[in-house]
């Protein structure tokens, strides 16, 4: 029987705004590199970072809960000018945060 995936908790936020700015810039670069650089990518990154900052300011440290919050709130975003969806954005945020913690996101590790 396989082991359940243990939850990942981010360290408590000391400067949620700075974390959000890092996420916005990093996600924007990732979006531009993954497919084509598009003007909408800046708006997507800004919106995802706003959700992330709000959640962090409310004391949320659980990565799974942060991902669910991003999926939920990004459902209202108009992705019609983008290759992405709310799920792709939430997964990208998760990967970027895990990488920032030194956790390898490759190959089910």
MMTF fields as JSON, N, C-alpha, C and O atoms, coordinates in Angstrom:
{
  "mmtfVersion": "1.0.0",
  "mmtfProducer": "UNKNOWN",
  "numBonds": 435,
  "numAtoms": 436,
  "numGroups": 109,
  "numChains": 1,
  "numModels": 1,
  "chainsPerModel": [1],
  "groupsPerChain": [109],
  "chainIdList": ["A"],
  "bondAtomList": [4, 2, 8, 6, 12, 10, 16, 14, 20, 18, 24, 22, 28, 26, 32, 30, 36, 34, 40, 38, 44, 42, 48, 46, 52, 50, 56, 54, 60, 58, 64, 62, 68, 66, 72, 70, 76, 74, 80, 78, 84, 82, 88, 86, 92, 90, 96, 94, 100, 98, 104, 102, 108, 106, 112, 110, 116, 114, 120, 118, 124, 122, 128, 126, 132, 130, 136, 134, 140, 138, 144, 142, 148, 146, 152, 150, 156, 154, 160, 158, 164, 162, 168, 166, 172, 170, 176, 174, 180, 178, 184, 182, 188, 186, 192, 190, 196, 194, 200, 198, 204, 202, 208, 206, 212, 210, 216, 214, 220, 218, 224, 222, 228, 226, 232, 230, 236, 234, 240, 238, 244, 242, 248, 246, 252, 250, 256, 254, 260, 258, 264, 262, 268, 266, 272, 270, 276, 274, 280, 278, 284, 282, 288, 286, 292, 290, 296, 294, 300, 298, 304, 302, 308, 306, 312, 310, 316, 314, 320, 318, 324, 322, 328, 326, 332, 330, 336, 334, 340, 338, 344, 342, 348, 346, 352, 350, 356, 354, 360, 358, 364, 362, 368, 366, 372, 370, 376, 374, 380, 378, 384, 382, 388, 386, 392, 390, 396, 394, 400, 398, 404, 402, 408, 406, 412, 410, 416, 414, 420, 418, 424, 422, 428, 426, 432, 430],
  "bondOrderList": [1, 1, 1, 1, 1, 1, 1, 1, 1, 1, 1, 1, 1, 1, 1, 1, 1, 1, 1, 1, 1, 1, 1, 1, 1, 1, 1, 1, 1, 1, 1, 1, 1, 1, 1, 1, 1, 1, 1, 1, 1, 1, 1, 1, 1, 1, 1, 1, 1, 1, 1, 1, 1, 1, 1, 1, 1, 1, 1, 1, 1, 1, 1, 1, 1, 1, 1, 1, 1, 1, 1, 1, 1, 1, 1, 1, 1, 1, 1, 1, 1, 1, 1, 1, 1, 1, 1, 1, 1, 1, 1, 1, 1, 1, 1, 1, 1, 1, 1, 1, 1, 1, 1, 1, 1, 1, 1, 1],
  "groupList": [{"groupName": "UNK", "atomNameList": ["N", "CA", "C", "O"], "elementList": ["N", "C", "C", "O"], "formalChargeList": [0, 0, 0, 0], "bondAtomList": [1, 0, 2, 1, 3, 2], "bondOrderList": [1, 1, 2], "singleLetterCode": "X", "chemCompType": "L-PEPTIDE LINKING"}],
  "groupTypeList": [0, 0, 0, 0, 0, 0, 0, 0, 0, 0, 0, 0, 0, 0, 0, 0, 0, 0, 0, 0, 0, 0, 0, 0, 0, 0, 0, 0, 0, 0, 0, 0, 0, 0, 0, 0, 0, 0, 0, 0, 0, 0, 0, 0, 0, 0, 0, 0, 0, 0, 0, 0, 0, 0, 0, 0, 0, 0, 0, 0, 0, 0, 0, 0, 0, 0, 0, 0, 0, 0, 0, 0, 0, 0, 0, 0, 0, 0, 0, 0, 0, 0, 0, 0, 0, 0, 0, 0, 0, 0, 0, 0, 0, 0, 0, 0, 0, 0, 0, 0, 0, 0, 0, 0, 0, 0, 0, 0, 0],
  "groupIdList": [1, 2, 3, 4, 5, 6, 7, 8, 9, 10, 11, 12, 13, 14, 15, 16, 17, 18, 19, 20, 21, 22, 23, 24, 25, 26, 27, 28, 29, 30, 31, 32, 33, 34, 35, 36, 37, 38, 39, 40, 41, 42, 43, 44, 45, 46, 47, 48, 49, 50, 51, 52, 53, 54, 55, 56, 57, 58, 59, 60, 61, 62, 63, 64, 65, 66, 67, 68, 69, 70, 71, 72, 73, 74, 75, 76, 77, 78, 79, 80, 81, 82, 83, 84, 85, 86, 87, 88, 89, 90, 91, 92, 93, 94, 95, 96, 97, 98, 99, 100, 101, 102, 103, 104, 105, 106, 107, 108, 109],
  "secStructList": [7, 7, 7, 7, 7, 7, 7, 7, 5, 7, 7, 7, 7, 1, 7, 2, 2, 2, 2, 2, 2, 2, 2, 2, 2, 2, 2, 2, 2, 2, 2, 2, 2, 2, 1, 7, 7, 7, 2, 2, 2, 2, 2, 2, 2, 2, 2, 2, 2, 2, 2, 2, 2, 2, 2, 2, 2, 6, 6, 7, 7, 5, 2, 2, 2, 2, 2, 2, 2, 2, 2, 2, 2, 2, 6, 6, 1, 7, 7, 6, 6, 1, 1, 7, 7, 2, 2, 2, 2, 2, 2, 2, 2, 2, 2, 2, 2, 2, 2, 2, 6, 6, 7, 7, 7, 1, 6, 6, 7],
  "xCoordList": [0.84, 0.0, 0.889, 1.905, 0.504, 1.319, 1.093, 0.055, 2.098, 2.049, 1.284, 1.457, 0.451, -0.218, 0.805, 1.836, 0.49, 1.364, 1.182, 0.069, 2.289, 2.226, 2.02, 2.532, 1.269, 1.053, 2.36, 3.27, 2.425, 3.58, 3.128, 2.158, 3.833, 3.515, 4.645, 5.824, 4.26, 5.235, 5.585, 4.775, 6.773, 7.076, 6.084, 5.596, 5.782, 4.872, 5.375, 6.579, 4.45, 4.812, 5.399, 4.801, 6.565, 7.144, 6.906, 6.808, 6.815, 6.525, 5.728, 6.293, 4.417, 3.548, 3.611, 3.514, 3.77, 3.849, 5.099, 5.05, 6.208, 7.445, 7.324, 7.777, 6.717, 6.474, 5.612, 5.873, 4.581, 3.689, 4.39, 4.138, 5.272, 6.023, 6.944, 7.062, 7.598, 8.444, 7.601, 7.992, 6.441, 5.584, 5.113, 5.129, 4.701, 4.224, 5.309, 5.04, 6.515, 7.603, 8.013, 8.238, 8.108, 8.536, 7.489, 7.827, 6.222, 5.147, 5.068, 4.863, 5.227, 5.191, 6.303, 6.068, 7.501, 8.607, 8.287, 8.534, 7.734, 7.399, 6.342, 6.474, 5.299, 4.239, 4.802, 4.459, 5.669, 6.251, 7.176, 7.267, 7.851, 8.795, 8.095, 8.563, 6.998, 6.326, 5.699, 5.83, 5.022, 4.457, 4.998, 6.211, 4.118, 4.528, 4.35, 3.391, 5.265, 5.025, 3.783, 3.703, 2.822, 1.579, 1.302, 1.652, 0.682, 0.349, -0.529, -0.408, -1.399, -2.307, -1.544, -2.055, -0.335, 0.444, 0.732, 0.749, 0.956, 1.207, -0.028, 0.095, -1.206, -2.446, -2.702, -3.15, -2.415, -2.593, -1.679, -2.12, -0.414, 0.55, 0.153, 0.258, -0.297, -0.714, -1.912, -1.944, -2.877, -4.074, -3.744, -4.218, -2.939, -2.55, -1.776, -1.978, -0.896, -0.121, -1.026, -0.795, -2.046, -2.987, -3.714, -3.86, -4.165, -4.835, -3.868, -4.217, -2.667, -1.645, -1.373, -1.345, -1.173, -0.876, -2.037, -1.828, -3.236, -4.401, -4.473, -4.722, -4.257, -4.287, -3.182, -3.414, -1.997, -0.878, -1.149, -0.833, -1.729, -2.064, -3.117, -3.165, -3.957, -4.972, -4.398, -5.118, -3.096, -2.433, -2.348, -1.98, -2.679, -2.635, -1.191, -0.499, -0.75, 0.594, 0.577, 1.603, -0.559, -0.67, -0.694, -1.559, 0.257, 0.367, -0.88, -1.333, -1.441, -2.652, -3.807, -4.539, -3.973, -5.039, -4.797, -5.739, -3.539, -3.208, -3.54, -4.069, -3.232, -3.518, -5.025, -5.478, -5.799, -7.259, -7.809, -8.704, -7.283, -7.738, -7.444, -8.269, -6.281, -5.933, -6.839, -7.33, -7.069, -7.979, -9.355, -9.938, -9.868, -11.215, -11.351, -12.292, -10.414, -10.528, -10.164, -10.66, -9.313, -8.953, -10.044, -9.975, -11.048, -12.155, -12.908, -13.52, -12.867, -13.547, -12.704, -13.193, -11.462, -10.576, -10.907, -11.215, -10.846, -11.118, -9.839, -8.946, -9.758, -8.596, -8.737, -7.945, -9.711, -9.973, -8.818, -8.722, -7.941, -6.804, -5.507, -4.416, -5.627, -4.461, -4.509, -5.569, -3.345, -3.247, -3.552, -3.752, -3.587, -3.651, -5.074, -6.013, -5.204, -6.459, -6.124, -4.955, -7.16, -6.929, -6.154, -5.384, -6.352, -5.646, -4.163, -3.318, -3.848, -2.45, -1.734, -0.576, -2.423, -1.813, -1.57, -0.487, -2.557, -2.403, -1.285, -0.497, -1.214, -0.142, 1.221, 2.19, 1.306, 2.574, 2.991, 4.161, 2.042, 2.349, 2.862, 3.852, 2.202, 2.633, 4.065, 4.89, 4.365, 5.714, 6.746, 7.818, 6.428, 7.373, 7.628, 8.767, 6.582, 6.753, 7.554, 8.421, 7.265, 8.028, 9.5, 10.381, 9.763, 11.147, 11.842, 13.025, 11.103, 11.702, 12.056, 12.918, 11.389, 11.68, 12.743, 13.115, 13.239, 14.259, 13.69, 14.416, 12.398, 11.752, 11.674, 11.13, 12.223, 12.241, 10.827, 10.184, 10.346, 8.983, 8.972, 7.916, 10.095, 10.198, 9.927, 10.333, 9.259, 9.172, 8.535, 8.92, 7.59, 6.866, 7.659, 7.277, 8.751, 9.589, 8.978, 9.541],
  "yCoordList": [-1.177, 0.0, 1.246, 1.293, 2.237, 3.441, 4.349, 4.314, 5.148, 6.102, 7.352, 7.808, 7.91, 9.168, 10.299, 10.278, 11.263, 12.433, 13.302, 13.7, 13.583, 14.426, 15.883, 16.321, 16.63, 18.033, 18.826, 18.492, 19.867, 20.76, 22.089, 22.685, 22.54, 23.834, 24.815, 24.503, 25.988, 27.054, 27.637, 27.577, 28.196, 28.889, 30.038, 30.592, 30.399, 31.54, 32.774, 33.018, 33.536, 34.717, 35.792, 36.162, 36.281, 37.423, 38.703, 39.789, 38.567, 39.711, 39.195, 38.904, 39.086, 38.522, 39.328, 38.76, 40.639, 41.471, 41.138, 41.061, 40.945, 40.588, 39.204, 38.999, 38.257, 36.929, 37.037, 36.382, 37.875, 38.055, 38.659, 38.269, 39.613, 40.237, 39.206, 39.156, 38.379, 37.311, 36.374, 36.024, 35.969, 35.043, 35.66, 34.996, 36.906, 37.577, 37.58, 37.232, 37.965, 38.033, 36.646, 36.444, 35.697, 34.346, 33.647, 32.996, 33.784, 33.181, 33.817, 33.114, 35.128, 35.806, 35.277, 34.993, 35.147, 34.593, 33.169, 32.805, 32.362, 30.977, 30.94, 30.174, 31.757, 31.8, 32.171, 31.554, 33.184, 33.627, 32.569, 32.447, 31.818, 30.815, 29.522, 28.829, 29.199, 27.919, 27.864, 26.855, 28.932, 29.022, 30.294, 30.496, 31.131, 32.396, 33.524, 33.524, 34.481, 35.654, 36.393, 36.77, 36.589, 37.266, 38.355, 38.199, 39.45, 40.509, 40.014, 40.511, 39.053, 38.55, 37.849, 37.741, 37.378, 36.684, 37.573, 37.097, 38.849, 39.792, 39.878, 39.892, 39.936, 40.017, 38.731, 38.767, 37.599, 36.311, 36.242, 35.882, 36.587, 36.524, 37.488, 37.153, 38.671, 39.658, 39.134, 39.256, 38.562, 38.05, 36.886, 36.842, 35.947, 34.802, 35.271, 34.757, 36.239, 36.766, 37.469, 37.37, 38.172, 38.84, 37.812, 38.011, 36.729, 35.667, 35.081, 34.898, 34.794, 34.222, 35.131, 34.659, 36.423, 37.367, 37.429, 37.4, 37.513, 37.577, 36.331, 36.429, 35.181, 33.94, 33.911, 33.492, 34.352, 34.385, 35.369, 35.085, 36.518, 37.502, 36.961, 37.355, 36.059, 35.431, 34.261, 33.606, 34.003, 32.976, 31.609, 30.638, 31.512, 30.207, 29.849, 30.61, 28.688, 28.191, 26.868, 26.461, 26.19, 24.891, 25.053, 25.74, 24.42, 24.566, 24.074, 24.705, 22.96, 22.436, 23.416, 23.599, 24.044, 25.031, 26.264, 26.849, 26.659, 27.802, 27.495, 28.347, 26.288, 25.877, 25.877, 26.367, 25.336, 25.308, 26.734, 27.019, 27.624, 29.019, 29.676, 30.428, 29.396, 29.982, 29.429, 30.19, 28.12, 27.53, 28.171, 28.597, 28.239, 28.757, 30.205, 30.557, 31.034, 32.461, 32.772, 33.749, 31.966, 32.204, 31.732, 32.028, 31.005, 30.593, 31.804, 31.722, 32.912, 34.121, 34.91, 35.882, 34.512, 35.206, 34.779, 33.612, 35.709, 35.423, 34.916, 35.702, 33.629, 33.006, 32.893, 32.196, 33.554, 33.392, 33.866, 33.449, 34.728, 35.208, 34.497, 34.999, 33.351, 32.662, 31.177, 30.622, 30.55, 29.099, 28.405, 27.191, 29.15, 28.597, 28.527, 29.068, 27.838, 27.758, 27.955, 28.027, 28.04, 28.215, 27.027, 27.197, 25.839, 24.659, 24.717, 24.389, 25.128, 25.253, 26.292, 26.107, 27.38, 28.436, 27.946, 28.151, 27.306, 26.806, 25.762, 25.758, 24.884, 23.887, 24.542, 24.122, 25.564, 26.277, 26.961, 26.911, 27.599, 28.246, 27.207, 27.442, 26.067, 24.995, 24.572, 24.47, 24.326, 23.92, 24.985, 24.666, 26.246, 27.331, 27.441, 27.645, 27.308, 27.379, 26.187, 26.346, 24.996, 23.816, 23.97, 23.651, 24.456, 24.665, 25.685, 25.542, 26.717, 27.734, 27.154, 27.684, 26.068, 25.382, 24.307, 23.644, 24.13, 23.128, 21.731, 20.744, 21.64, 20.351, 20.078, 20.879, 18.94, 18.562, 18.19, 17.352, 18.796, 18.526, 17.548, 17.291, 17.019, 16.118, 14.67, 14.205, 13.999, 12.539, 11.966, 10.882, 12.652, 12.136, 12.086, 11.385, 12.815, 12.808, 13.653, 13.764],
  "zCoordList": [0.0, 0.0, 0.0, 0.694, -0.772, -0.873, 0.333, 0.993, 0.581, 1.687, 1.254, 0.124, 2.115, 1.772, 1.702, 2.373, 0.886, 0.755, 1.991, 2.337, 2.641, 3.833, 3.422, 2.392, 4.231, 3.905, 3.975, 4.734, 3.176, 3.171, 3.746, 3.278, 4.753, 5.368, 5.067, 5.232, 4.63, 4.438, 5.802, 6.728, 5.933, 7.189, 7.375, 6.389, 8.606, 8.814, 8.068, 7.992, 7.526, 6.743, 7.65, 8.66, 7.279, 7.988, 7.194, 7.765, 5.876, 5.003, 3.803, 2.749, 3.977, 2.936, 1.646, 0.557, 1.754, 0.542, -0.267, -1.495, 0.421, -0.271, -0.908, -2.035, -0.195, -0.764, -2.019, -3.028, -1.937, -3.076, -4.266, -5.406, -4.01, -5.108, -5.76, -6.985, -4.928, -5.467, -6.324, -7.438, -5.801, -6.539, -7.851, -8.888, -7.817, -9.034, -10.109, -11.258, -9.752, -10.732, -11.221, -12.414, -10.299, -10.652, -11.518, -12.507, -11.142, -11.927, -13.307, -14.297, -13.388, -14.687, -15.594, -16.769, -15.053, -15.861, -16.311, -17.46, -15.396, -15.739, -16.845, -17.8, -16.725, -17.732, -19.096, -20.105, -19.127, -20.396, -21.004, -22.225, -20.16, -20.659, -21.074, -21.977, -20.434, -20.679, -22.077, -22.771, -22.495, -23.849, -24.482, -24.543, -24.943, -25.54, -24.533, -23.761, -24.536, -23.687, -24.197, -25.367, -23.296, -23.657, -22.626, -21.457, -23.042, -22.077, -20.925, -19.805, -21.18, -20.15, -19.016, -17.901, -19.298, -18.27, -17.061, -15.927, -17.302, -16.205, -15.299, -14.074, -15.906, -15.122, -14.343, -13.197, -14.974, -14.299, -13.077, -11.986, -13.262, -12.16, -11.041, -9.861, -11.412, -10.399, -9.602, -8.378, -10.282, -9.6, -8.679, -7.544, -9.151, -8.319, -7.093, -5.992, -7.28, -6.153, -5.143, -3.938, -5.614, -4.698, -3.835, -2.629, -4.433, -3.683, -2.654, -1.487, -3.102, -2.222, -1.03, 0.107, -1.265, -0.183, 0.8, 2.013, 0.292, 1.183, 2.068, 3.27, 1.476, 2.246, 3.306, 4.44, 2.937, 3.877, 5.01, 6.166, 4.689, 5.73, 6.691, 7.856, 6.199, 7.045, 7.846, 8.6, 7.679, 8.471, 7.826, 8.488, 6.554, 5.877, 5.527, 4.85, 5.995, 5.711, 4.961, 4.414, 4.923, 4.279, 2.765, 2.222, 2.088, 0.633, -0.081, -1.036, 0.363, -0.269, -0.188, -1.16, 0.959, 1.123, 0.267, -0.267, 0.137, -0.722, -2.179, -2.893, -2.612, -3.996, -4.247, -5.282, -3.317, -3.463, -3.524, -4.32, -2.695, -2.707, -4.055, -4.573, -4.616, -5.917, -7.009, -7.841, -7.022, -8.016, -7.892, -8.89, -6.684, -6.455, -6.904, -7.615, -6.489, -6.818, -8.263, -8.826, -8.869, -10.263, -11.225, -12.418, -10.733, -11.595, -12.143, -13.208, -11.433, -11.888, -12.899, -13.476, -13.119, -14.048, -15.476, -15.719, -16.411, -17.82, -18.491, -18.809, -18.699, -19.325, -20.846, -21.479, -21.435, -22.876, -23.758, -24.912, -23.241, -24.024, -23.636, -23.907, -23.013, -22.477, -22.816, -23.107, -22.771, -22.908, -21.581, -21.549, -20.513, -19.17, -18.629, -19.213, -17.484, -16.742, -15.268, -14.889, -14.449, -13.013, -12.425, -11.48, -12.976, -12.475, -12.819, -11.987, -14.031, -14.439, -13.584, -13.21, -13.279, -12.466, -11.046, -10.496, -10.453, -9.084, -9.016, -8.07, -10.006, -10.025, -10.188, -9.556, -11.028, -11.207, -9.91, -9.531, -9.229, -7.948, -6.966, -6.274, -6.901, -6.006, -6.316, -5.408, -7.582, -7.968, -7.616, -7.101, -7.891, -7.592, -6.094, -5.673, -5.29, -3.843, -3.326, -2.467, -3.846, -3.43, -3.799, -3.001, -4.998, -5.415, -4.518, -4.21, -4.1, -3.222, -1.854, -1.153, -1.482, -0.227, -0.395, 0.572, -1.63, -1.903, -2.1, -1.983, -2.4, -2.6, -4.097, -4.857, -4.514, -5.917, -6.354, -5.721, -7.414, -7.895, -9.064, -9.643, -9.406, -10.548, -10.163, -9.098, -11.019, -10.992, -9.731, -9.292, -9.151, -8.006, -6.718, -5.781, -6.657, -5.44, -4.359, -3.269]
}
